[in-house]
Amino acid sequence: MDPQRFRTGSFFGLVTGFSRLLTDRSRRLHASVFLGCCLAFFCAALLLLRPAYLEQIENHTLDYRFKLRGPLANPGTVVIAAIDEKSISRLGRWPWSRERLAQLVDRLHGYGAEIVVFDIILSEKEANDRRLAQSLERAGNVLLPLVFEFEKSPHPKPAGDLLMPAAFVSVANAERFEKLNPIHAENVLMPVPLLAAQAMWLGYINMIPDADGVVRWEMLAIEHDGYLYPPITLAAAAMYKGIPWDRVGIDATQAVNLGPDRVATDQWGRMLINYYGPGHSFRHIPIIDILDGTVDPKMLQRKIVLVGATAVGIYDLRVTPFDAAMAGVEKHASVITSLLEQRLLRKAPLWMDLVFLLLFGIAAALLIPRFRAVQAALVMAALLFSCGALAAFLFTGNGIVLTMIYPLLNITGTFLVITIYNYAVEERYSKQIRAMFSSYVTERVVNELIKNPDMAKLGGERREVTVLFSDVKGFTAFSERHSPEEVVSILNEYLTAMTDVIFRWEGTLDKFIGDAIVVFWGAPMPQENHVERAINCALHMHQRLGELQEKWKAEGKPVLSAGIGINTGEVLVGNIGAEGKKMDYTVIGDHVNLGARAEGLTRRYDVPIILTEYSVAKLQARMAATGGELIGHYSIRALERVIVKGKDTPVGIFALCSLEHGCASEFSSVLPEGAVKLDEK
C-alpha cells in the first residue's frame, strides 16, 4: 500500500483496510487456538508412536520425580550382608573361599535369618563346594542366583534338570507371548550343580539398563527354552510371604500374580522399580561383623538377608535415578521390599496419558494466544508447573507414572509456535498500519496503534472531539491571478508547514479540501487534553504562517493568510462511505459543521482564530478539574453570540490570539446580550 496515494485524499485513506485488520485480529486469535489444538493432537499421535528419543527424555522426567519425592520409609524387612571394604580388609580380597561362605550361611542360620539371598554367582567349582552345600542344606532357606545370557554362545552350557523347577507353574494367556514375544534368553549361567541342588530356589539376577545406562525396570519374567522364569527378587518375596509357588503365576504381558496380590507389568513382563532411596537406604551389616558374632541378633532375626558386594573395587555398581553408583544388591532390596509392601509403581494407562496430554494441550491452545509474549510466557510457565505438580502428586501419592514429556513438549511447543506465528502476523500488520498511518498521524500515535489496534474502533462510534478547520482567505481570487504552477508550489509549501505543526501537536489530519485543512483531536486515540492541543496547534499554525509570510515577502512571492475555527463536541467518528468501494475515516455531525462555520467567521471579525463556547466550556472544565490555569501565553476574548447558517440556537464565539512570553493569560468570557443572525458563505 502506497501512503502517498492517500496524502491528498481523506484521512488515512484506509478504505476498509483497518477494519479488516481488526477483523483479522479476531481471526488471528482463532487461528492461534486452531494451531495450538493441532499441536495437541500431533503430540497425542507422538504419544501413541512413542519415538525412542522422546522416551529417553521421558525416562529423565521419571528420575526427577524420584528425586522430588525423596527416600521412602524403610520397614527394615530386608538387610544387606555387605562384602564391603571393612570385610575385605580383614578377610582378604574377593572372591572368598567356599569355606568362608559356608561359615556365613551357618552364622545367618544361627541368627534366625528368615531367607538368605545370594547376589553372588557361584558358577565355578571349588574344592570346598561340598562344605558350602552342607551349610545350604542345613539352612534350607538360601536362594542362589543364575544369569541368563541373551546372545547365542558357541559353547552353550546345559542347565540340566535343576533349572526346570524354578519356572513359573501358572501361566495365563500364554498365546499373547506368541504375538508380542517376551524377553528371550539364549543361554543360562547356572550355579555349580552341587550347590544348586541344595538351594531353596533359583532365580536370575539380570539387570538390563535403559539406553542411558540407568536401571529403571525389573524383568519379572524371562523366557528360556520354552519356559518362563522369575527373578530372584520375586522368588524371595513369595517365599517370605509363604505363598506356594503354584500360586505365583504370570498373566502374559499384563501382570504377575503374587498370591492374592497383582503386580502390573508392561508387554515385556517388566515392572518399574520403586527405589526406596539412594545408596545405604537399607541397613548394611559388614560380613566380618556377622562372622565375628558382634551383631545384635535382632538385626537379622526373621529378616531377608541379601548377601552382595558393596565395595567399590568389586565393580558391582549400577546407575539408578537416585545414584550414579549404587550397589546392585540395593536394587534387589528395593524390589523385594516394594513387592512385600505392595508399594509399586504403575504406568498410567493410555487413556489417562491421553486425557492428561489433551487437558493441558487444549488449555495451552486456549490461554496462550490471548496474551502478549511476556504474559504468555508466564501462562506457559504456570501450565508447565501445574503439569509437573500433578504428575509429581500422582507419582508420590499413588505410584502412578504419568507420561510427562508429551504434555511438556506440547505446552512449550504451543507457546513457541503461537509466539512465532503472532510475531510474523504482527510484523505484517505493523507494516500495514505504519504504511497507512504514518502520513496522517505522528510516529508515537502510529506506535500506540500498532500496540493497541483496538484503540481505533472503526465503523462509527460517538466520541467527544475537538475539530479544527483552517482555510486560506481569498484563495479563489489568488488562484485566478496566478499560474497553476505558482499556486501548487506555494500551496504545497503552506500545507507541508501546517502538517508539520499538526503532527507536532498530535492532531489527526482528516483531509485537505483544496486549500482547506480539517484536523481533529480525541480520535482514533483518546486524548483527554484535546482542547488544549487544538488551541496550541492553532496558535502554532498562525505563528508558522507568519514566518512563511515573511519568507514569501522576501522572495517576492504572493502572501497567503488563513483563518482557523475550533469547536468541541460529540460527533460520529469512523469509516464513512460506500462499503467495499470508497470509505474514509472521518468525523461528521453538527459540531463538525459548527467548526467550519467558526472558521468562516474569522473574516467577519477580522481575527485569525475563533473558538466556540463549547471549546471554551471544555477548557474551563479542564481547568477546574486540574486546578490549573490556562495553558500557554494567550488571550481568549468574547466576541458575540451568533446564529450561524443552518442552526436556530445562538452560539458564543471567542477570539484567540497569542501573547508574548511572560505575559499572564487573559480570559474574557462575558458575551454581549442578544445574538446576531448570520448568513455567511
QUIMO-V481802 format. One record per pair of residues at least 12 apart in sequence whose C-alpha atoms are under 10 Angstrom apart, sorted by the first residue. I is the first residue (numbers start at 1). J is the second residue. Records with the same first field share a line. If there is no record, write none. Layout:
BEGIN
I: J + J
END
This chain:
BEGIN
1: 14 + 17 + 431 + 432 + 433 + 435 + 436
2: 432 + 435 + 436
3: 432 + 434 + 435 + 436 + 437 + 438 + 439 + 440
4: 435 + 436 + 439
6: 436 + 439 + 440 + 511
7: 439 + 440 + 509 + 511 + 512
8: 511 + 512 + 513 + 514
9: 510 + 511 + 512 + 513 + 584
10: 440 + 509 + 510 + 511 + 512 + 513 + 518 + 583 + 584 + 585 + 586
11: 436 + 437 + 439 + 440 + 441 + 508 + 509 + 510 + 511 + 512 + 518 + 519 + 575 + 583 + 584 + 585 + 586 + 587
12: 433 + 435 + 436 + 437 + 438 + 439 + 440 + 441 + 508 + 509 + 510 + 511 + 584 + 585 + 586
13: 436 + 437 + 439 + 440 + 510 + 511 + 582 + 583 + 584 + 585
14: 433 + 436 + 437 + 575 + 582 + 583 + 584 + 585
15: 436 + 575 + 576 + 577 + 578 + 579 + 580 + 581 + 582 + 583 + 584 + 585
16: 458 + 459 + 575 + 576 + 577 + 578 + 579 + 580 + 581 + 582 + 583 + 584 + 585
17: 432 + 433 + 436 + 580 + 583
18: 429 + 432 + 433 + 436 + 437 + 453 + 456 + 457 + 458 + 459 + 575 + 585
19: 453 + 456 + 457 + 458 + 459 + 574 + 575
20: 458
21: 429 + 432 + 433 + 453 + 454
22: 453 + 454 + 456 + 457 + 458
24: 425 + 429
25: 425 + 426 + 429 + 453 + 454
28: 369 + 418 + 421 + 422 + 425 + 426
29: 366 + 368 + 369 + 370 + 418 + 422
30: 365 + 366 + 369 + 370
31: 369 + 418 + 421 + 422
32: 365 + 366 + 368 + 369 + 370 + 414 + 417 + 418 + 419 + 421 + 422
33: 362 + 363 + 364 + 365 + 366 + 367 + 368 + 369 + 370 + 414 + 418
34: 362 + 365 + 366 + 418
35: 365 + 369 + 414 + 417 + 418 + 421
36: 361 + 362 + 363 + 364 + 365 + 366 + 367 + 368 + 369 + 410 + 411 + 413 + 414 + 415 + 417 + 418
37: 358 + 361 + 362 + 363 + 364 + 365 + 366 + 410 + 414
38: 361 + 362 + 365 + 414
39: 358 + 361 + 362 + 365 + 409 + 410 + 411 + 413 + 414 + 417
40: 354 + 357 + 358 + 359 + 360 + 361 + 362 + 363 + 364 + 365 + 406 + 407 + 409 + 410 + 411 + 413 + 414
41: 354 + 357 + 358 + 361 + 362 + 410
42: 406 + 410
43: 354 + 357 + 358 + 361 + 405 + 406 + 407 + 408 + 409 + 410 + 411 + 413
44: 353 + 354 + 355 + 357 + 358 + 361 + 406 + 407 + 410
45: 354 + 406
46: 406
47: 350 + 353 + 354 + 357 + 403 + 405 + 406 + 407
48: 350 + 353 + 354
50: 406
52: 211
53: 211
54: 405 + 406 + 409
55: 211 + 403 + 404 + 405 + 406
56: 210 + 211 + 212 + 405
57: 212 + 404 + 405 + 406
58: 402 + 403 + 404 + 405 + 406
59: 210 + 211 + 212 + 214 + 216 + 321 + 403 + 404 + 405
60: 212 + 214 + 321 + 405
61: 321 + 388 + 391 + 392 + 402 + 403 + 404 + 405
62: 216 + 321 + 391 + 392 + 395 + 401 + 402 + 403 + 404 + 405
63: 214 + 216 + 320 + 321 + 322
64: 321 + 322 + 392
65: 321 + 388 + 389 + 391 + 392 + 393 + 395 + 396 + 401
66: 274 + 275 + 276 + 277 + 321 + 322 + 392 + 395 + 396
67: 277 + 278 + 321 + 322 + 323
68: 392 + 395 + 396
69: 277 + 392 + 393 + 395 + 396 + 397
70: 275 + 276 + 277 + 278 + 322 + 396
71: 275 + 276 + 277 + 278 + 281 + 322
72: 274 + 275 + 276 + 277 + 281 + 396
73: 276 + 277 + 281 + 282
74: 276 + 277 + 281 + 282 + 283 + 334 + 337 + 338
75: 282 + 337 + 341
76: 281 + 282 + 283 + 299 + 300 + 303 + 304 + 337
77: 114 + 240 + 282 + 283 + 299 + 300 + 301 + 302 + 303 + 304 + 305 + 333 + 336 + 337 + 340 + 341
78: 115 + 116 + 282 + 283 + 284 + 299 + 300 + 302 + 303 + 304 + 305 + 306 + 330 + 332 + 333 + 334 + 336 + 337
79: 113 + 116 + 281 + 282 + 283 + 284 + 285 + 299 + 300 + 303 + 304 + 305 + 306 + 307 + 330 + 333
80: 116 + 117 + 280 + 282 + 283 + 284 + 285 + 286 + 287 + 300 + 303 + 304 + 305 + 306 + 307 + 308 + 309 + 310 + 329 + 330 + 332 + 333
81: 104 + 108 + 116 + 117 + 118 + 283 + 284 + 285 + 286 + 287 + 288 + 289 + 290 + 300 + 305 + 306 + 307 + 308 + 309 + 310 + 329
82: 283 + 284 + 285 + 286 + 287 + 288 + 289 + 290 + 305 + 306 + 307 + 308 + 309 + 310 + 311 + 327 + 329
83: 95 + 96 + 284 + 285 + 286 + 287 + 288 + 307 + 308 + 309 + 310 + 311 + 312 + 314
84: 284 + 285 + 286 + 287 + 288 + 308 + 309 + 310 + 311 + 312 + 313 + 314
85: 286 + 309 + 310 + 311 + 312 + 313 + 314
86: 286 + 287 + 288 + 289 + 311
87: 285 + 286 + 287 + 288 + 289 + 290 + 291 + 311
88: 286 + 287 + 288 + 311
89: 288
90: 288
91: 287 + 288
93: 313 + 314
94: 309 + 311 + 313 + 314
95: 120 + 314
97: 126 + 127 + 128 + 129 + 132
98: 122 + 125 + 126 + 127 + 128 + 129 + 130 + 131 + 132 + 133
99: 126 + 127 + 128 + 129 + 130 + 131 + 132 + 135
100: 128 + 131 + 132 + 291
101: 128 + 129 + 131 + 132 + 135 + 136 + 287 + 291 + 307
102: 128 + 129 + 130 + 131 + 132 + 133 + 134 + 135 + 136
103: 131 + 132 + 135 + 290 + 291
104: 132 + 135 + 287 + 288 + 290 + 291 + 307
105: 132 + 134 + 135 + 136 + 138 + 139 + 141 + 142 + 291 + 307
106: 132 + 134 + 135 + 136 + 138 + 139 + 291
107: 135 + 139 + 290 + 291 + 292 + 293
108: 139 + 290 + 291 + 297 + 300 + 301 + 303 + 305
109: 135 + 136 + 138 + 139 + 140 + 141 + 142 + 300 + 301
110: 139 + 297 + 300 + 301
111: 290 + 293 + 295 + 296 + 297 + 298 + 299 + 300 + 301 + 302 + 303
112: 139 + 297 + 298 + 299 + 300 + 301 + 302 + 303
113: 139 + 141 + 142 + 297 + 298 + 299 + 300 + 301 + 302 + 303 + 304 + 305
114: 139 + 140 + 141 + 142 + 239 + 240 + 300 + 301 + 302 + 303 + 304 + 305
115: 139 + 140 + 141 + 142 + 143 + 200 + 236 + 237 + 239 + 240 + 300 + 301 + 302 + 303 + 304 + 305 + 306
116: 136 + 139 + 140 + 141 + 142 + 143 + 144 + 200 + 236 + 303 + 304 + 305 + 306 + 307
117: 141 + 142 + 143 + 144 + 145 + 199 + 200 + 201 + 202 + 203 + 232 + 233 + 235 + 236 + 304 + 305 + 306 + 307 + 308 + 329 + 332
118: 142 + 143 + 144 + 145 + 202 + 205 + 232 + 305 + 306 + 307 + 308 + 309 + 329
119: 143 + 144 + 145 + 146 + 204 + 205 + 232 + 306 + 307 + 308 + 309 + 316 + 328 + 329 + 332
120: 144 + 145 + 146 + 191 + 205 + 306 + 307 + 308 + 309 + 329
121: 144 + 145 + 146 + 147 + 189 + 190 + 191 + 192 + 205
122: 144 + 145 + 146 + 189 + 190 + 191 + 192 + 193 + 195 + 196
123: 145 + 146 + 147 + 189 + 190 + 191 + 192 + 193 + 195 + 196
124: 190 + 191 + 192 + 193
125: 191 + 192 + 193 + 194 + 195
126: 192
129: 192 + 193 + 194 + 195
130: 194 + 195
131: 195
132: 194 + 195 + 198
133: 192 + 193 + 194 + 195 + 196 + 197 + 198 + 199
134: 194 + 195 + 198
135: 195 + 198
136: 195 + 196 + 197 + 198 + 199 + 200
137: 195 + 197 + 198 + 199 + 200
138: 198
139: 198 + 199 + 200
140: 198 + 199 + 200 + 201
141: 198 + 199 + 200 + 201 + 236 + 239 + 240 + 304
142: 198 + 199 + 200 + 201 + 202 + 236 + 304 + 305 + 306
143: 196 + 198 + 199 + 200 + 201 + 202 + 203 + 232 + 233 + 235 + 236 + 239 + 306
144: 190 + 191 + 195 + 196 + 198 + 199 + 200 + 201 + 202 + 203 + 204 + 205 + 232
145: 189 + 190 + 191 + 196 + 199 + 201 + 202 + 203 + 204 + 205 + 206 + 231 + 232 + 233
146: 163 + 188 + 189 + 190 + 191 + 196 + 202 + 203 + 204 + 205 + 206 + 231 + 232
147: 185 + 187 + 188 + 189 + 190 + 191 + 203 + 204 + 205 + 206 + 207 + 231
148: 184 + 185 + 186 + 187 + 188 + 189 + 190 + 203 + 204 + 205 + 206 + 207 + 222 + 223 + 224
149: 184 + 185 + 186 + 187 + 188 + 189 + 206 + 224
150: 183 + 184 + 185 + 186 + 187 + 188 + 224
151: 184 + 185 + 186 + 187
152: 185 + 186 + 187
153: 186 + 187 + 188
155: 187
156: 186 + 187 + 188 + 189
157: 187 + 188 + 189 + 190
158: 187 + 188 + 189 + 190
159: 187 + 188 + 189 + 190 + 191 + 193
160: 190 + 193
161: 193 + 197
162: 190 + 191 + 193 + 196 + 197 + 199 + 201 + 202
163: 188 + 190 + 193 + 196 + 197 + 201 + 202 + 203 + 227 + 229
164: 202 + 225 + 227 + 228 + 229
165: 201 + 202 + 229 + 245
166: 200 + 201 + 202 + 203 + 204 + 227 + 228 + 229 + 230 + 231 + 232 + 235 + 245
167: 202 + 203 + 221 + 222 + 223 + 224 + 227 + 228 + 229 + 230 + 245 + 249
168: 221 + 227 + 228 + 229 + 230 + 245 + 246 + 247 + 248 + 249 + 250
169: 227 + 228 + 229 + 245 + 246 + 247 + 248 + 249 + 250
170: 228 + 245 + 246 + 247 + 248 + 249 + 250 + 251 + 256 + 257
171: 227 + 228 + 246 + 248 + 249 + 250 + 251 + 252 + 256 + 257
172: 249 + 250 + 251 + 252 + 253 + 254 + 255 + 256
173: 250 + 251 + 252 + 253 + 254
174: 250 + 251 + 252 + 253
175: 252
176: 251 + 252 + 253 + 254 + 267
177: 223 + 251 + 252 + 253 + 267 + 268 + 269
178: 252
180: 252 + 253 + 267 + 268
181: 223 + 252 + 253 + 267 + 268 + 269
182: 221 + 222 + 223 + 224 + 228 + 252 + 253 + 267 + 268 + 269 + 270
183: 219 + 220 + 221 + 222 + 223 + 224 + 228 + 267 + 268 + 269 + 270
184: 221 + 222 + 223 + 224 + 225 + 226 + 227 + 228 + 268
185: 222 + 223 + 224 + 225
186: 223 + 224 + 225
187: 224 + 225
188: 204 + 224
189: 204
190: 202 + 203 + 204
200: 235 + 236 + 239
201: 232 + 235 + 236 + 239
202: 229 + 230 + 231 + 232 + 235 + 236
203: 229 + 230 + 231 + 232 + 233 + 234 + 235 + 236
204: 219 + 220 + 221 + 222 + 229 + 230 + 231 + 232 + 233 + 234 + 235
205: 218 + 219 + 230 + 231 + 232 + 233 + 328 + 329 + 332
206: 218 + 219 + 222 + 231 + 232
207: 219 + 231 + 318 + 328 + 331 + 332
209: 318 + 319 + 320
212: 319
213: 318 + 319 + 320 + 324
214: 318 + 319 + 320 + 321 + 322 + 323 + 324
215: 272 + 273 + 318 + 319 + 320 + 321 + 328 + 331
216: 270 + 271 + 272 + 273 + 274 + 275 + 319 + 320 + 321 + 331
217: 265 + 266 + 269 + 270 + 271 + 272 + 273 + 274 + 335
218: 231 + 233 + 234 + 265 + 269 + 270 + 271 + 272 + 273 + 274 + 331 + 332 + 335
219: 231 + 234 + 265 + 266 + 268 + 269 + 270 + 271 + 272 + 273
220: 232 + 233 + 234 + 235 + 250 + 255 + 256 + 263 + 264 + 265 + 266 + 268 + 269 + 270 + 271
221: 234 + 250 + 252 + 253 + 256 + 265 + 268 + 269 + 270 + 271
222: 268 + 269 + 270
228: 250
229: 250
230: 248 + 249 + 250 + 256
231: 332
232: 332 + 336
233: 331 + 332 + 333 + 334 + 335 + 336 + 337 + 339
234: 248 + 256 + 258 + 332 + 335 + 336 + 339 + 340
235: 248 + 258 + 336
236: 304 + 306 + 332 + 336 + 339 + 340
237: 258 + 304 + 335 + 336 + 337 + 338 + 339 + 340 + 341
238: 258 + 259 + 336 + 339 + 340
239: 304
240: 302 + 303 + 304 + 336 + 340
241: 258 + 259 + 339 + 340
242: 259
243: 258 + 259 + 260
244: 258 + 259
245: 258 + 259
246: 258 + 259
247: 259 + 260
248: 260 + 261 + 262
249: 262
250: 262 + 263 + 265 + 269
251: 263 + 264 + 265 + 269
252: 265 + 266 + 267 + 268 + 269
253: 265 + 266 + 267 + 268 + 269 + 270
254: 266 + 267 + 268 + 269 + 270
255: 267 + 269 + 270 + 271
256: 269 + 270 + 271
258: 339 + 340
261: 339 + 340 + 342
262: 339 + 342
263: 339 + 342 + 343 + 344 + 345 + 346
264: 344 + 345 + 346 + 347
265: 345 + 346 + 347
266: 346 + 347
271: 335 + 344 + 345 + 346 + 347
272: 335 + 344 + 345 + 346 + 347 + 401
273: 320 + 321 + 331 + 332 + 334 + 335 + 336 + 338 + 339 + 344 + 345 + 346
274: 321 + 331 + 334 + 335 + 336 + 337 + 338 + 339 + 343 + 344 + 345 + 346 + 399
275: 320 + 321 + 322 + 330 + 331 + 332 + 333 + 334 + 335 + 337 + 338 + 344 + 345
276: 322 + 330 + 331 + 333 + 334 + 335 + 337 + 338 + 343
277: 320 + 321 + 322 + 323 + 330 + 331 + 334
278: 320 + 321 + 322 + 323 + 324 + 325 + 326 + 327 + 330 + 331
279: 310 + 320 + 322 + 323 + 324 + 325 + 326 + 327 + 328 + 329 + 330 + 331
280: 310 + 326 + 327 + 330
281: 330 + 333 + 334
282: 330 + 333 + 334
283: 299 + 330
284: 305 + 306 + 310 + 330
285: 299 + 300 + 305 + 307
286: 307 + 310
287: 307 + 308
304: 333 + 336 + 337
305: 333
306: 329 + 330 + 332 + 333
307: 329
308: 327 + 328 + 329 + 330 + 332
309: 327 + 328 + 329 + 330
310: 326 + 327 + 328 + 329 + 330
311: 327
312: 325 + 326 + 327
314: 327
315: 327 + 328
316: 328 + 329
317: 329 + 330 + 331
318: 330 + 331
319: 331
343: 398 + 399
344: 398 + 399 + 400
345: 395 + 396 + 398 + 399 + 400 + 401
346: 395 + 398 + 399 + 400 + 401 + 402
347: 395 + 399 + 400 + 401 + 402 + 403
348: 394 + 395 + 399 + 400 + 401 + 402 + 403
349: 400 + 401 + 402 + 403
350: 402 + 403
352: 402 + 403
353: 401 + 402 + 403 + 404 + 406 + 407
354: 402 + 403 + 406 + 407
356: 387 + 390 + 391 + 402 + 403 + 404 + 406 + 407
357: 387 + 402 + 403 + 404 + 405 + 406 + 407 + 408 + 409 + 410 + 411
358: 406 + 407 + 410
359: 387 + 407
360: 383 + 384 + 386 + 387 + 407 + 408 + 410 + 411
361: 383 + 406 + 407 + 408 + 409 + 410 + 411 + 412 + 413 + 414
362: 410 + 411 + 414
363: 380 + 383 + 411
364: 376 + 379 + 380 + 383 + 384 + 407 + 410 + 411 + 412 + 413 + 414 + 415
365: 410 + 411 + 414 + 415 + 418
367: 379 + 380 + 383 + 415
368: 380 + 383 + 411 + 414 + 415 + 416 + 418 + 419
369: 414 + 415 + 418 + 419 + 421 + 422
371: 419
372: 419 + 422
373: 415 + 416 + 418 + 419 + 420 + 422 + 423
376: 415 + 416 + 418 + 419
377: 412 + 415 + 416 + 419
379: 411 + 415
380: 408 + 411 + 412 + 413 + 414 + 415 + 416
381: 411 + 412 + 415
383: 407 + 408 + 411 + 412
384: 404 + 407 + 408 + 409 + 410 + 411 + 412
385: 408
387: 404 + 407 + 408 + 411
388: 402 + 404 + 405 + 407 + 408
390: 402 + 404
391: 403 + 404
392: 404
426: 450 + 451
427: 450
429: 450 + 453
430: 446 + 447 + 449 + 450 + 451 + 453
431: 450
432: 450
433: 446 + 447 + 449 + 450 + 453
434: 446 + 447 + 449 + 450
437: 449 + 450 + 508
439: 499 + 503 + 509
440: 499 + 502 + 503 + 506 + 507 + 508 + 509 + 510 + 511 + 519
441: 499 + 502 + 503 + 504 + 505 + 506 + 507 + 508 + 509 + 510 + 524
442: 500 + 502 + 503 + 504 + 505 + 506 + 507 + 508 + 509
443: 503 + 506
444: 503 + 506
445: 503 + 506 + 507 + 508 + 524 + 525
446: 525
448: 525
449: 524 + 525
452: 525
453: 524 + 525
454: 524 + 525
455: 523 + 524 + 525 + 526
456: 523 + 524 + 525 + 526 + 573 + 574
457: 523 + 524 + 525 + 573 + 574 + 575
458: 524 + 573 + 574 + 575 + 576 + 585
459: 572 + 573 + 574 + 575 + 576 + 583 + 585
460: 571 + 572 + 573 + 574 + 575 + 576 + 585 + 586 + 587 + 588
461: 570 + 571 + 572 + 573 + 574 + 575 + 587
462: 570 + 571 + 572 + 573 + 574 + 587 + 588 + 589
463: 522 + 523 + 524 + 526 + 569 + 570 + 571 + 572 + 573 + 574 + 587
464: 521 + 522 + 523 + 526 + 527 + 528 + 530 + 568 + 569 + 570 + 571 + 572 + 573 + 591
465: 520 + 521 + 522 + 523 + 524 + 526 + 527 + 528 + 529 + 530 + 531 + 534 + 567 + 568 + 569 + 570 + 571 + 572 + 573 + 587 + 591 + 592 + 615
466: 507 + 519 + 520 + 521 + 522 + 523 + 527 + 529 + 530 + 531 + 532 + 533 + 534 + 535 + 566 + 567 + 568 + 569 + 570 + 571 + 591 + 592 + 595 + 614 + 615 + 618
467: 507 + 508 + 510 + 518 + 519 + 520 + 521 + 522 + 530 + 531 + 534 + 565 + 566 + 567 + 568 + 569 + 571 + 587 + 591 + 592 + 593 + 594 + 595 + 596 + 615
468: 507 + 509 + 510 + 517 + 518 + 519 + 520 + 521 + 531 + 534 + 535 + 537 + 538 + 564 + 565 + 566 + 567 + 568 + 592 + 595 + 596 + 598 + 599 + 609 + 610 + 611
469: 516 + 517 + 518 + 519 + 520 + 538 + 563 + 564 + 565 + 566 + 567 + 592 + 593 + 594 + 595 + 596 + 597 + 598 + 599 + 600 + 609
470: 498 + 512 + 513 + 515 + 516 + 517 + 518 + 519 + 538 + 541 + 562 + 563 + 564 + 565 + 566 + 595 + 596 + 598 + 599 + 600 + 608 + 609
471: 512 + 513 + 514 + 515 + 516 + 517 + 518 + 561 + 562 + 563 + 564 + 565 + 596 + 599 + 600 + 602
472: 491 + 494 + 514 + 515 + 516 + 517 + 560 + 561 + 562 + 563 + 564
473: 515 + 516 + 560 + 561 + 562 + 563 + 600 + 602 + 603
474: 560 + 561 + 562
475: 487 + 491 + 514 + 515 + 516 + 560 + 561 + 562
476: 515
478: 558 + 559 + 560
482: 558
486: 557 + 558
487: 558
488: 515
490: 548 + 552 + 557 + 558 + 559 + 560
491: 514 + 515 + 560
492: 515
493: 548
494: 515 + 544 + 545 + 548 + 549 + 560
495: 512 + 514 + 515 + 516 + 517
497: 541 + 544 + 545 + 548
498: 517 + 537 + 538 + 540 + 541 + 542 + 544 + 545
499: 517 + 519 + 541
500: 541 + 544
501: 536 + 537 + 538 + 539 + 540 + 541 + 542 + 544
502: 519 + 520 + 533 + 534 + 536 + 537 + 538 + 540 + 541
503: 537
504: 533 + 536 + 537 + 540
505: 521 + 530 + 532 + 533 + 534 + 535 + 536 + 537 + 538 + 540
506: 520 + 521 + 522 + 527 + 530 + 533 + 534 + 537
507: 519 + 520 + 521 + 522 + 523 + 524 + 527 + 530 + 533 + 534 + 537
508: 520 + 521 + 522 + 523 + 524 + 525 + 586
509: 521 + 586
510: 584 + 585 + 586 + 587
511: 584 + 585 + 586
515: 562
516: 562 + 563 + 564
517: 564
518: 564 + 565 + 586 + 587 + 592 + 595 + 596
519: 534 + 566 + 586 + 587
520: 533 + 534 + 566 + 567 + 568 + 586 + 587 + 592
521: 533 + 534 + 568
522: 573
523: 573 + 574 + 586 + 587
524: 573 + 574 + 585 + 586
528: 622
529: 618 + 619 + 622
530: 568 + 615 + 618 + 619
531: 566 + 567 + 568 + 614 + 615 + 616 + 617 + 618 + 619 + 622
532: 615 + 618 + 619 + 622 + 630 + 631 + 632
533: 631
534: 566 + 567 + 568 + 615
535: 565 + 566 + 609 + 610 + 611 + 615 + 619 + 631 + 632 + 634 + 656 + 657
536: 631 + 632 + 633 + 634 + 658
538: 563 + 564 + 565 + 566 + 608 + 609 + 610 + 656 + 657 + 658
539: 564 + 608 + 609 + 632 + 633 + 634 + 656 + 657 + 658 + 659
540: 658
541: 562 + 564
542: 561 + 562 + 563 + 564 + 608 + 609 + 657 + 658
543: 658
545: 559 + 560 + 561 + 562
546: 559 + 560 + 561
548: 560 + 561
549: 561
561: 608
562: 599 + 602 + 603 + 607 + 608 + 609
563: 598 + 599 + 600 + 601 + 602 + 603 + 606 + 607 + 608 + 609 + 610
564: 595 + 596 + 598 + 599 + 600 + 601 + 602 + 603 + 607 + 608 + 609 + 610 + 611 + 656
565: 594 + 595 + 596 + 597 + 598 + 599 + 600 + 601 + 602 + 608 + 609 + 610 + 611 + 612 + 653 + 654 + 655 + 656
566: 591 + 592 + 594 + 595 + 596 + 597 + 598 + 599 + 609 + 610 + 611 + 612 + 613 + 614 + 615 + 616 + 653 + 654 + 656
567: 591 + 592 + 593 + 594 + 595 + 596 + 597 + 598 + 599 + 610 + 611 + 612 + 613 + 614 + 615 + 616 + 618 + 653
568: 591 + 592 + 594 + 595 + 611 + 612 + 613 + 614 + 615 + 616 + 617 + 618 + 619
569: 589 + 590 + 591 + 592 + 594 + 595 + 614 + 615 + 618
570: 587 + 588 + 589 + 590 + 591 + 592
571: 586 + 587 + 588 + 589 + 590 + 591 + 592
572: 586 + 587 + 588 + 589 + 590 + 591 + 592
573: 585 + 586 + 587 + 588 + 589
574: 586 + 587 + 588
575: 587
576: 588
590: 646 + 647
591: 612 + 614
593: 644 + 645 + 646
594: 612 + 644 + 645 + 646 + 647 + 651
595: 610 + 611 + 612
597: 610 + 612 + 644 + 645 + 646 + 680 + 681
598: 610 + 611 + 612 + 644 + 651 + 653 + 654
599: 611
600: 680 + 681
601: 642 + 644 + 653 + 678 + 680 + 681
602: 655
603: 680
604: 680
605: 639 + 640 + 655
606: 655
607: 654 + 655 + 656 + 657
608: 655 + 656 + 657
609: 636 + 654 + 655 + 656 + 657 + 658
610: 636 + 637 + 638 + 639 + 653 + 654 + 655 + 656 + 657
611: 636 + 637 + 638 + 639 + 652 + 653 + 654 + 655 + 656
612: 638 + 641 + 651 + 652 + 653 + 654 + 655
613: 638 + 641 + 651 + 652 + 653 + 654 + 669 + 671
614: 651 + 652 + 653
615: 653 + 654
616: 636 + 652 + 653 + 654 + 667 + 669
617: 669
619: 631
629: 664 + 665
630: 664 + 665 + 666 + 667
631: 665
632: 658 + 659 + 660 + 661 + 662 + 663 + 664 + 665
633: 657 + 658 + 659 + 660 + 661 + 662 + 663 + 664 + 665 + 666
634: 656 + 657 + 658 + 659 + 660 + 661 + 663 + 664 + 665 + 666 + 667
635: 654 + 655 + 656 + 657 + 658 + 659 + 663 + 664 + 665 + 666 + 667 + 668
636: 653 + 654 + 655 + 656 + 657 + 658 + 665 + 666 + 667 + 668 + 669
637: 653 + 654 + 655 + 656 + 657 + 666 + 667 + 668 + 669 + 670 + 671
638: 652 + 653 + 654 + 655 + 656 + 667 + 668 + 669 + 670 + 671 + 672
639: 652 + 653 + 654 + 655 + 668 + 669 + 670 + 671 + 672
640: 652 + 653 + 654 + 655 + 670 + 671 + 672 + 673 + 674 + 675 + 676
641: 653 + 654 + 671 + 672 + 673 + 674 + 675 + 676 + 677
642: 674 + 675 + 676 + 677 + 678
643: 675 + 676 + 677 + 678 + 679
644: 676 + 677 + 678 + 679 + 680
645: 677 + 678 + 679 + 680 + 681
646: 678 + 679
647: 677 + 678
648: 677
649: 675 + 677
650: 674 + 675 + 676 + 677
651: 675 + 676
652: 669 + 670 + 671 + 672 + 675
653: 669 + 671
654: 667 + 668 + 669 + 670 + 671
655: 668
END
